[in-house]
Amino acid sequence: MSIQSTLAAKYNGETTLIQRKAQSLFWINIILAVGFLLLGLLRAIEGEIGVALGEFGVTLLLVVVNLQILRGSFRVASIVVMVIFIAAATTLYFLRPFDGNPKSIYSLGMYLLSTFLTVPMLAFATWQIWATVIYSITMVMTVALVRYAPLFQDQPQIRSQLLFDAGVIALLMGLTGYFAYQLFKTQHTSIDELEHNQQETAKKNDKLNQILKDIGDGADIGDRLLESAHRTLQTVDGFNQSLEEMNSQVSSLGAVSLQLGETENHLVQAESQMKQEIASQNSGITQVSRGVQEISARITQVQKAAEQQNTILSQLITSAQEGQHQLDTTMNRFTRISQGSAQMLQVIQVIEDIAERTNLLAMNAAIEAAHAGDSGRGFAVVASEIRTLAGETNQNSGRIRENLKETSLQIQETGEAAAVLKTLFDQIIQNISGVKTAFEQVLNDARETNTFSQGITEQVDTLQALSSQVTSALETMEEALGQNRAGFAAMADHVGAVKTHFQQIEEHTGGVFNQASTVEEIGQQNRRTMERILQEIRE
């Protein structure tokens, strides 16, 4: 397993901020460990064994810190590395030869200010930044008051200048610390908002997947509805054939009755066959009734599912609009942060201008000291230190300016990414609105289908009533067959009534056939609509 994979697995449960900073700190420690190792070797070659051992110790400590990072202890490692940096800056200053020059206080300030550039990358909490600032200011003021101030008890002017310089350094540290705090806060806010947007996007994807599943279930209901309608059409077609056969037989029976030449046995056989056909007809009517009930139940399921999905889509549109509003708020925050960076660039420009004027004053002072000869040598040393300080200030201001520019560029890139995300939100809302419109069409089709189903139910009820009337007529005809041949005229009348009922049955059967055909067309339309909705959502 690679180091990158190991770090990702160890910090899987942490926030995105901790994950990224753990990886950054690990590779920074490797680079620093190699650097201190090389420096230690060079010190050893030059004979500075004590310093070399110290640098080897720092290398070993950085290796131990990296092992802690691999074990998942990033917070402990972050605190240890920051302590190492601050201790190294303080130690480097105290290792310099003490010359009693009060301007050397600026060297301590520069060493400590350099640690501020790494604090936003290493820290995981704001208290680390402010702890570094408080320590640095305290160290500068302590060195100024304890180490240098006693040397100039009889020189109030130099003592006042020393305290003024220490105050300037403390002010610069405070401003730089505030800049480091704003940079850390910007990183933390940006990563938190991106993590929140990722979570919201994952939730919306889950909702869309659930909608796709429900749509698939709705499409399956449409297929079952279409299959049921097809079976109903087949049943009605067989029923029509039975009616045609019975109608033909009734016509034959009427002819026999009118001719009075047929025997009673033939009439009994015809009547028995008709009763069988009526029983078959009743079975067909029962099957049609069951099919209609199943269709009605499926239609009700489709209607309920469509209403539920319509409600879910409305909620999803509202959630997407809320996410879009949050994204607009985030973009406004990035704009304010960019404006703050521009203001800090202006402050740095003022510092650079002051440094340039200080450099010019130092040059003039050096010239005047040269004119003064031996009596101006001390003043020349002070002027040289001031020029050195002005140069270091310009260098540090340049570094801070570069960091600000890089931060502004990252903010701009994040804003562009947020704009792309806003465009995606707009497309999602538009697509969901289209799906919602299609669902409303499905809901209207389901309601229309339900109306047709009710019409079919009424037709089937009428068929059952007519079938009962035909059965009653056949029973009456059977009683007539038991009479003598003089009753054939009355039987002929009953045969006519039976033919009339058969005609009515044929008319209602035609209505059932038309209604079933309509249901089949609606089922096909519903399936096409569901397929189109699925295609739109996948796109």
MILOLO-177270 format. One record per residue (C-alpha): x, y, z. Coordinates in steps of 0.05 Angstrom, whole numbers, plus 32768, in hexadecimal, padded with zeros to 4 digits. Layout:
XYZ...
//
This chain:
800080008000801C80457FEE8027807D80207FEE80A580017FBE806B80097FD5805F80517FC880A880637F8480A780407F70806880677F88808380AB7F6280C580A47F2480AB80817EF780BF80BC7F16810580C37F01814580A07F1C8158805C7F46818F807D7F6A815C80AA7F74812B80717F95815E80437FC0817E807A7FD8813980927FF18129804C8012816E80448035816A8088804F812480798072813A8039808B817B805880AB8154809080CE8127805E80EB8163803981008184807B811F81448095814A813C8056815E8186805B8173818180A581998140809681C18162805F81CE819F808B81E6817180C38217814E809582328191807E823A81A980C6825E816980D8828E8171809E829D81B980B482AA81A180FB826C81BE811C825A817D813F822A819B817281FF81BD813D8202817F811181E88153814A81AF81848155819B8181810B819F8135810C817181368148813F816281248141813180E9813380F6811780FA811D813980DA812C80F580DD80E180E380BA80D08125808581058116807880E680D2806F80A280F3803B80C18120801780DE80E28016809880C37FF6807E81037FBE80B280FF7FD880E581327FD9812381057FC58154813C7FFF813F8169802F8142812D80178187811A802481A38160806981828163807F819D811F806881E48131808F81E0817280CC81C8814A80C68203811A80BF8237815280F88218817A81248215813D8118825F812E81278272817681658246817A818182618138817D82A78154819F8296819681D68270817181EB82B18150822682D58171820C830A81A18229834D818B81FF837A81B881E0839E817C819683AC818C818483A781428191835C8147814B835881658132835C811D8155831B810D812D82F7814380ED8316812580FF82FE80DF810E82B780F880CB82B4811D80A382D480E480BC829E80B48097826A80DE8055828F80D38057827B808980518231809B801D823780D27FDF823880A57FF781F98082800781D380C27FD181EA80F37F8F81C780FE7F7381FA81307F75824681377F948242817D7FD58229815E7FDB826881357FCE8297816F7FFC826E819C803482788169802682C38165802482CC81B1806482A481BA808982CC818480738310819F808482FB81E680C982E281D080DA832281AB80C5834F81E580E983238218812A832481F08125836F81E78118837C8231814583478250817F83408220818883848201816783B9822C819783B0826781D283C0823981B88406822C81A1841E827081CB845D826981B684698220816B847A82228167848B81D98182844781C28157842481F68118844881DC812A84368195813483ED81AA80EF83EB81CA80D1840D818D80F183DA815E80D783A1818A809183BF8187809583C4813B80A9837B8136807183678165803F838F813B8058836D80FB80518329811D800A833A81327FF7834F80EB8019831280CD7FF782E581007FB3830380EE7FC382F680A47FD582AD80B57F9482A680DC7F6B82C180A17F8F829280717F828256809F7F39826B80A87F318272805C7F4D822C80517F21820E80887EE28231806F7EEE821E80267EFB81D580357EBF81D080647E9181EF80307EAB81C07FF97EA2818480277E5B819B80387E4B81A37FED7E66815D7FE07E39814080167DFC81657FFB7E0C814C7FB47E1181057FCF7DCD810C7FF17DAD81267FB07DCC80ED7F897DAD80BB7FBA7D6980DD7FB07D7180D97F647D8380907F697D4580837F937D1B80A97F5F7D39807E7F287D26803F7F4F7CDF80587F5A7CDA806B7F107CF080257EFD7CBA80087F2B7C8780377F0A7C9E801F7EC57C957FD77EDB7C4E7FE77EF27C4080057EAD7C597FC57E8C7C2C7F9A7EB97BF27FC97EA97C007FC07E5E7C047F747E667BC27F727E8D7BA07F9D7E587BBA7F6E7E227B9D7F327E467B5B7F577E4D7B597F637E027B667F197DF57B2E7F057E267AFE7F377E057B107F1C7DC07B017ED47DD67AC17EED7DF67AAC7F0D7DB47AB87ECC7D8F7A8C7EA77DC37A567EDC7DB97A587ED27D6E7A517E877D767A177E8F7DA879F57EC27D7A79FA7E917D4179DD7E5A7D6B79A47E867D8479947E987D3C79927E4E7D2B79667E417D6779367E787D5079327E5B7D0A79217E177D2878EB7E367D5478CB7E5B7D1978CB7E1F7CEC78AE7DF27D2378CF7DB87CFD79067DAA7D2F78FF7D7B7D6779007D8C7DB079407D647DBA79667D917D8A794D7DCD7DB179647DAE7DF379A97DA27DD679AD7DE97DBC79967E047DFF79CA7DD97E237A017DF27DF579EB7E3A7E0079EF7E307E4C7A367E187E447A477E557E1A7A267E827E4E7A507E617E847A8F7E6D7E597A777EB57E507A6F7EBE7E9B7AB57EA27EA57AD07ED47E727AAA7F0D7E957AC87EF97ED87B0E7EF87EBA7B027F3C7E9B7AEA7F567EDE7B297F3D7F017B547F5B7ECB7B317F9E7ED37B3A7F9B7F1F7B857F8C7F167B8B7FC57EE47B687FF47F157B977FDF7F4D7BD57FE87F227BBC802C7F0B7BB280417F547BFA802B7F647C1580527F287BEE80907F3E7C07808B7F867C4F80807F707C4B80BB7F407C2F80E87F777C6780D27FA77C9D80DE7F737C7F81227F627C8381367FAB7CCB811C7FB07CDE81447F727CC081837F8F7CE981787FCF7D27816B7FA57D1D81AC7F7E7D1781D27FC07D5781B07FDB7D7D81C17F9A7D6782097F9E7D7F820C7FE77DC281EF7FD27DC682237F9B7DB9825A7FCF7DF0823E7FFC7E1F823D7FC07E1082877FB17E1F82977FFA7E6282727FF57E7482987FB67E6582DA7FD97E9382C580137ECB82B67FE27EC182FC7FC47EC8831C80097F0782F280177F2583097FD57F1783517FE87F398346802C7F77832A80087F7983687FDC7F778395801A7FB0836E803A7FD883777FF97FCF83C180027FE983BC804A802683968032803183CC7FFD803284008035806583D6805C809183D1801D808C841C801380A18428805C80DC83F7805380F3841C801480F0845F8038811684408073814B842780438152846D80258158848B806B818D8458807D81B48468803E81B284B2804F81C784A2809682028479807C821784B3804F821484E4808A823B84B380B5827084AF8080827584FB8080827C84FA80CC82B884CC80CA82CC84A58108829784C58133826084AB81058275846181028242844B8136820C846F81118223844D80D0821C840880F181D5841A810581C5843280BF81E083F180A281B483C880D0817883F280BD818683E68073818D839B8080814A839C80A6812983C2806D8142838E803B81298354806580E68377806D80E1837E802180F18334801880BE831E804B808A834D802E8097832E7FEA808C82E88006804C82FD80278035831E7FE6804382DE7FC0801B82B67FF37FE282E77FEF7FE282E27FA37FE282967FA67FA982987FD87F8282C87FAB7F8E82997F707F74825D7F997F3782867FAD7F2B82987F647F31824E7F4F7F01823A7F877ED082707F707ED482557F297EC7820F7F427E8C82297F6A7E71824B7F2B7E7582097F057E5181E77F407E1B821D7F3C7E12820E7EF17E0A81C47F037DD681D77F387DAF81FE7F037DB181C27ED37D9B81937F0B7D6081C07F1D7D4D81C57ED37D51817A7EC87D29816B7F077CF4819D7EF27CEF81797EAF7CE881367ED27CB381547F007C8B816C7EC37C9081267EA57C7881087EE77C3D81367EE87C2C811D7EA27C3180D57EBC7C0380E87EF67BCF81057EC67BD480C77E9A7BC9809B7ED77B8B80C37EEB7B7080BE7EA47B7E80737EA47B59806C7EE67B1C808E7EC77B1D805C7E8C7B2580237EBE7AE680397EE27AC1803A7E9F7AD87FF37E907ABF7FDD7ED57A7A7FFA7EC67A797FD67E827A8C7F947EA47A557F9D7ED77A237FA87E9E7A3C7F697E7C7A317F417EBC79EA7F5C7EC279DB7F4A7E7979FA7F057E8279CA7EFA7EBC79907F0F7E9079A67EDE7E5979AA7EA67E8D79647EB77EA4794B7EB67E5C796B7E727E5179497E577E8F79067E707E7579167E517E3279257E0F7E5578E17E107E7678C17E1D7E3378E57DE07E1678BF7DB57E48787D7DCA7E2B785D7DAF7DEE786A7DC67DA778347DFA7DAD78657E217DD978987E297DA1787C7E6E7D8F78887E877DD578CD7E687DD478DB7E8E7D9378CB7ECE7DB878FC7EBC7DEE79307EAC7DB879267EF27D9D79307F0F7DE279707EE77DE979897F027DA6797B7F487DBD79A27F3D7DFD79DC7F207DD479DD7F5F7DA979E07F897DE87A197F5E7E027A3E7F667DC07A377FB27DC67A517FB47E0D7A887F837DFC7A9E7FB37DC57AA07FEA7DFA7ACC7FBF7E277AFA7FB07DEC7B017FFB7DDC7B0E800B7E267B437FD37E2B7B647FED7DEB7B6680337E097B8580167E497BBA7FF27E1E7BCA80337DF97BD080597E3B7BFD80217E577C2B80287E197C2B80737E217C3C806C7E6B7C76803D7E5B7C92806D7E277C8B80A77E587CB1807F7E8E7CE8806E7E5D7CEE80B77E497CF280CC7E927D2980997EA07D5080B17E637D4A80FA7E797D6280EA7EC07D9D80C27EA67DB180FC7E79
//
